[in-house]
Amino acid sequence: MISEADMTLGRDYRGIDPRGWLVSEKLDGCRAYWDGSRLWTRGGKVIEAPAWFTAGLPEGVALDGEVWACRGNLQTARLAVQHGRWARHLRLMVFDSPQAPGTWPDRMAAARKALAGARHAECVTWTTCRSRAQLRAEYFRVTQAGGEGLRLRAPAVDGYERGRTSNLLKVKSPCHLH
């Protein structure tokens, strides 16, 4: 069984200098952890995903991500995860590979390789933050397009962290971007 304690959980961004941190969109979906054979919710319940959705997910390889239905469609993801109403446009958006060694970019490279045969799963994309101005611009670009916000990752942390960490920050409000 997988539970919240097995997953990396971020803290809120509070205005630290973001230069050098890795930035990706914070997706508004339902957290899903692939243990190598089945999907789990953050609360430790099995997600009864159809075979077409899990086809190509790697056996024996753990992946941390979200069931996502595109910006502004949290309800579609929730209906799938909680009530089994799966729509073909749903994706498992992977944002970590817990068993892979190395830093987050190393683990994401391993995840990308492991997902080579998956039809309904992909890895999040990211960039290296160069300045507060870039972070602010990216935040407004994403939120104005209907996104929830951003995630910042400390680039040099070795290994997957479980529980709350200051090495993963959620940017969900513009108040700390100045």
Residue, then its C-alpha position, 0 to 999 in steps of 0.5 A: m500500500i502507498s500512502e501520503a508518507d511515501m510521497t514527496l509533498g511540497r511547501d508553499y513558496r515564500g519568496i526565496d531567490p529562485r535562480g537555478w531552481l527547476v520550474s514546472e507547471k503545478l497541475d490541477g489533477c488527482r495525485a497518483y502513484w504508480d508502484g510498478s503494477r497499480l495506481w494509488t491515491r495520495g490517501g492510500k486507495v487503489i485507483e481502478a484505472p482501465a487497462w487502456f490507461t495503464a497500458g505501457l506503464p512500466e512494470g516494477v518501476a515506481l512513478d509519482g504523478e497526477v491523473w490530469a485532464c488539462r487545465g480547468n478540468l479537475q472535475t474530470a480527473r476526480l470523476a475518473v479516480q473516485h468514480g471510474r469515469w475515465a475519459r480518453h483524453l486523461r493523462l498520467m503526468v509524471f513528475d518523479s521516479p522515486q526508485a531512480p537514483g540521482t537528482w530530479p533531472d536524472r530521475m526524470a530522464a529515467a522516467r521518460k525512458a521508462l514511459a517510452g511505450a505508454r500512450h496515456a502517460e508523459c513527463v512534465t516539462w521544466t526549465t531552469c529559472r534565471s530570475r524572479a522576473q522570469l518566475r513571475a512571467e511564467y506564473f502569470r503565463v500559466t495562470q492566465a491560461g487557466g493553470e493552477g501555478l508552478r512548482l520549483r525544485a531544488p536542482a541538486v538534491d540527490g534522491y527522492e524525498r518522502g514527506r514535506t520538503s523545502n526542496l519542492l515549492k508550490v507557487k500558487s499565489p502572486c503575493h511572494l513573486h516581487 
